[in-house]
Amino acid sequence: MRRDLAARGERAVDTVRLLARSALDTNPVPDWEHVTKVDPEGAKKLPLLYPLWLAETDAVSVGGSADVTPANTEAAFDLLAPLSTPVCHEPSGADHVTRRSQETADLLLVPEVLNGDTEALVGTLGVAIESVREELAPRLVSQKAPWLPDRIADWLASVATSLLLSEAAFEAYIVQNPDSAAAREAGVDESDVLDPTTAKRRAMAADRHLESEIVYLEYSGTFGGDEAIEILDRLDDSLVRSRLWYGGGLADGEDVRAVRDAGADTVVVGDAFHRVAEREADLLEQATADLGDDADPETIREWVAERVDAEGPGARFLATVPGVDDPVALAREYTGATVRAWLELRARRERARENADGVPVIDIQGTALRAALAPVVDDPDALAATIARAAFSGAGKGNGEAEGEQLSASLVDGGASH
């Protein structure tokens, strides 16, 4: 009798929940328009004044498919944590979720691939849950309450595992570029690429059965074109609760408008952002050669205007952001601020004293770096100090596992980081 009543009560709760899901927007993932993907691997860099560029996006997602480690993931989060923009974590490996990343990330995004091998859908998720249950959760409980008896600590670790997963958002990927690193990780080959009808059916299963918060159409590095437009159109009419995300080859505003008009709720831009840092490294090298450390703002402005145009990476990235009206003007503004901050940091480094670890120490107050950050972050003093320290720390091993290896340029090992 009690079991029967409990079952009826559970069914009633499920019915209310389903009604709420249908009538209300209960998805915990905000309805973002634009997400910037930051890959922490050493080969992909952040612009020196990355907070300016990332202030334009709705959210940042940290993760990648190749050469990502727990250490370079933490290095990326150390730089991104002070931003006012929400920062999510999309780990490609269970060990990438550490205490620091878990405490810093505003949202954990758990990928599950709908058209990959079984391992990509179930096995990887199982490994992640096992890692949280057997490593991360017990470690968190031990750090918070080391005096607890083992039995109670184990029970709390189990509860913590369920809580962490309940707060995560699940991304149901449809990976459509078999030549990408994401496809290799998921076991997707040419035969696994989905036609629009099959993609629609799997997306509906993810939405209604798996209850995935996100359905993610991913072309990873290449634009999906007409095929992607047709799939997005089919998916847009079929999903009830899941957010529909698109990522892959978005190079400018025209691409973004096309996929959003087809039904994508959110566009994800990654390579276009990292190309800003690649170009910036060259520009800072040129600026060092062309301009003196005491160059006045007007001289810098004219110098930048000659080198930053609509076809450059900065303007093209900003053109992917729906709310940016004049991407060229904004790219020139941010690049000019970067050049000013760079030249000033170089000059101050020459006059700086070093601490016990041999790292230059400067007064960040009154610097162009701090002034540039003040409008976009809550604590410009702390973040300016973090960026300066990273720039002073050198290029390191190049694997992204130190803050300085995440930036486009270093003031120690010869300047630009390529």
Number of C-alpha atoms within 10 A of each C-alpha: 6 7 8 9 10 11 12 12 12 12 12 12 12 12 12 12 13 13 11 12 14 12 11 10 14 14 16 13 16 12 13 15 18 23 25 26 24 27 28 30 24 22 17 24 28 26 26 29 23 22 21 24 22 22 17 18 23 19 21 25 24 25 23 21 18 14 13 21 23 18 17 23 27 25 21 27 23 17 20 22 17 19 21 16 19 19 25 23 25 24 24 22 19 19 15 21 24 18 13 14 23 18 11 18 21 18 19 22 24 23 22 25 24 25 25 21 16 14 16 21 18 13 13 20 17 14 15 20 18 14 17 25 20 15 14 22 24 20 17 18 19 17 10 10 11 12 10 13 9 11 9 11 20 18 13 18 23 16 13 19 20 16 12 15 15 10 12 18 20 23 25 29 26 25 27 27 23 19 15 19 16 22 26 15 15 24 18 25 18 11 8 18 18 17 13 17 13 13 21 21 14 18 29 21 16 23 21 14 9 12 19 24 23 27 30 27 26 24 24 25 20 16 17 23 13 11 12 22 20 18 22 27 18 19 25 19 10 15 19 16 21 28 23 24 26 30 26 23 21 27 22 20 18 11 17 25 16 15 26 20 12 18 21 25 20 23 26 27 29 25 21 23 27 24 20 25 27 22 17 25 23 16 19 23 16 12 20 15 9 11 16 13 18 10 15 11 13 10 12 18 17 12 17 21 17 9 11 21 17 16 11 15 24 28 24 23 26 28 25 25 24 16 13 15 11 12 21 21 15 18 27 22 16 20 28 22 23 23 29 24 22 25 20 18 23 19 14 18 19 9 12 15 12 12 9 6 6 9 16 18 17 17 10 19 13 9 16 19 27 21 16 20 21 15 12 17 18 13 15 21 18 14 24 22 18 17 20 25 19 22 26 22 20 23 28 16 10 17 19 28 22 23 24 31 30 31 30 29 31 26 21 17 14 11 19 21 25 18
